């Protein structure tokens, strides 16, 4: 029997500061290698979701059951 290969998507929180104000983005990203370098592709922006929904998505992607 073959094991399921884990998906290479994750939730990443990106913070940027511009003119003294901090902006936070929560992104669903896919990771892959291209020419030996790790690349990230943004699949979706989760910033508008409530915090509990983002935590649920993180747990599910980590393999935890609901």
Residue pairs with C-beta under 8 A, 6 or more apart in sequence:
6 63
7 61
8 30
8 31
8 32
9 28
9 29
9 30
9 31
9 43
9 61
10 28
10 29
10 31
10 61
11 26
11 27
11 28
11 29
11 46
11 54
11 57
11 58
11 61
12 26
12 27
12 29
12 40
13 24
13 25
13 26
13 27
14 24
14 25
14 26
14 27
15 22
15 23
15 24
15 25
16 22
16 23
16 25
17 23
24 47
25 45
25 47
26 45
26 46
26 47
26 49
26 54
27 42
27 43
27 44
27 45
27 46
27 47
28 42
28 43
28 44
28 45
28 46
28 57
29 40
29 41
29 42
29 43
30 40
30 41
30 43
31 38
31 39
31 40
31 41
32 38
32 39
32 41
33 39
46 53
46 54
46 57
49 57
56 66
60 66
